[in-house]
Amino acid sequence: MKRVGVLLTRHRYLTLAAVGLLVAAGAVAAFSGAAFSYKTANPNNTFTAGILTHSGPAGAILAAGNMKPGDTATGTATIANTGSIAGALSLGESGLVDTPGANGGALSDVLELKVEDVTGPGAPVVKYDGLLKDMPSTLLGTLAAGASSTYQFTVTFPDGGQPPSNTTGDNAYQGSSLTVQFDWTTVQT
């Protein structure tokens, strides 16, 4: 029996030695870098932000002095997209100041404004037509980078007919004045 015990002990050592060799061989294979690999690179990836700016007239588009019922005044404005991306262009008004004349009439109650796009084929295209004081912010369209559009402004002092007295009807507006600012806005599209 002793011989069997020696053989079993010897087989245990041989088995442990074989397992140890397998573990060592696995470690060498795993950490030897014996796997294939390939790498490429795409250098110089760059990113820039676009620019959204526009230019237009620096001064007044319209100026009409001594208007009387039935008169109109016109002016034009060209707006250019000077940026690098397209923008939705809109027009609004602000800073309206009425100065009534001696008879108390406010011109903003009667002056009519028409804004027309006169840029391209099929022009003019009416963008706003109503009382000057009621003009909301009005979307005019998309203006591509480097493009421009021209708009014609027409202000009309409508003729209300024969005034009933020296201070009523159209006579209420004698000596009155009005100033207003037109605001152009572009928003990226």
CORBEL-V391357 format. One record per residue. N is the residue number from 1. PSI is psi in degrees with one decimal (* if undefined). Layout:
BEGIN
n & psi
N & PSI
N & PSI
END
This chain:
BEGIN
n & psi
1 & -27.6
2 & -37.2
3 & -39.3
4 & -41.2
5 & -39.0
6 & -40.6
7 & -41.8
8 & -39.1
9 & -40.0
10 & -40.9
11 & -33.8
12 & -44.7
13 & -39.0
14 & -41.1
15 & -44.3
16 & -39.9
17 & -40.4
18 & -42.3
19 & -42.5
20 & -42.0
21 & -40.8
22 & -40.7
23 & -43.2
24 & -41.9
25 & -38.6
26 & -41.4
27 & -42.1
28 & -41.6
29 & -38.7
30 & -36.1
31 & 11.7
32 & -11.4
33 & 26.8
34 & 18.4
35 & 152.0
36 & 147.1
37 & 154.5
38 & 138.6
39 & 138.5
40 & 164.6
41 & 149.6
42 & 91.9
43 & 169.7
44 & 35.7
45 & 126.3
46 & 155.0
47 & 138.3
48 & 152.2
49 & 143.8
50 & 168.2
51 & 131.9
52 & 104.6
53 & 157.6
54 & 161.1
55 & 155.0
56 & -170.7
57 & 139.2
58 & -25.2
59 & -161.8
60 & 143.1
61 & -35.6
62 & 140.9
63 & 120.8
64 & 117.7
65 & 153.1
66 & 37.4
67 & 147.1
68 & 161.5
69 & 132.8
70 & -11.8
71 & 153.6
72 & 155.6
73 & 141.7
74 & 156.8
75 & 159.3
76 & 156.0
77 & 131.1
78 & 126.3
79 & 127.0
80 & 135.1
81 & 106.7
82 & 8.8
83 & -166.6
84 & 0.3
85 & 158.6
86 & 153.8
87 & 147.3
88 & 122.2
89 & 133.0
90 & 159.6
91 & 135.4
92 & 180.0
93 & 155.0
94 & 168.6
95 & 29.7
96 & 126.3
97 & 117.4
98 & 134.9
99 & 98.2
100 & 148.3
101 & -168.2
102 & -27.4
103 & 3.3
104 & 0.4
105 & 135.6
106 & 120.5
107 & -28.9
108 & -18.7
109 & -16.1
110 & -27.4
111 & 130.2
112 & 142.4
113 & 134.5
114 & 128.2
115 & 125.0
116 & 138.4
117 & 116.5
118 & 26.5
119 & -56.1
120 & -168.4
121 & 145.4
122 & 2.2
123 & 153.1
124 & 151.4
125 & 118.7
126 & 126.4
127 & -30.6
128 & 141.4
129 & 106.1
130 & -167.3
131 & 137.8
132 & -42.5
133 & -18.5
134 & 1.6
135 & 119.1
136 & 175.0
137 & 122.6
138 & 123.3
139 & 125.2
140 & -23.3
141 & -178.2
142 & 135.7
143 & 111.8
144 & 158.1
145 & 129.4
146 & -5.4
147 & 165.2
148 & 158.0
149 & 147.4
150 & 135.4
151 & 137.7
152 & 131.7
153 & 130.5
154 & 122.5
155 & 131.2
156 & 135.2
157 & 98.5
158 & 148.2
159 & 113.5
160 & 8.4
161 & -173.9
162 & 120.9
163 & 143.0
164 & -21.4
165 & 178.8
166 & -14.7
167 & 1.0
168 & 178.6
169 & -143.2
170 & -25.1
171 & -20.3
172 & -22.3
173 & -0.4
174 & 129.8
175 & 1.0
176 & 156.7
177 & 162.5
178 & 139.2
179 & 149.8
180 & 152.9
181 & 136.8
182 & 130.7
183 & 124.7
184 & 133.1
185 & 135.7
186 & 139.6
187 & 134.5
188 & 146.2
189 & *
END
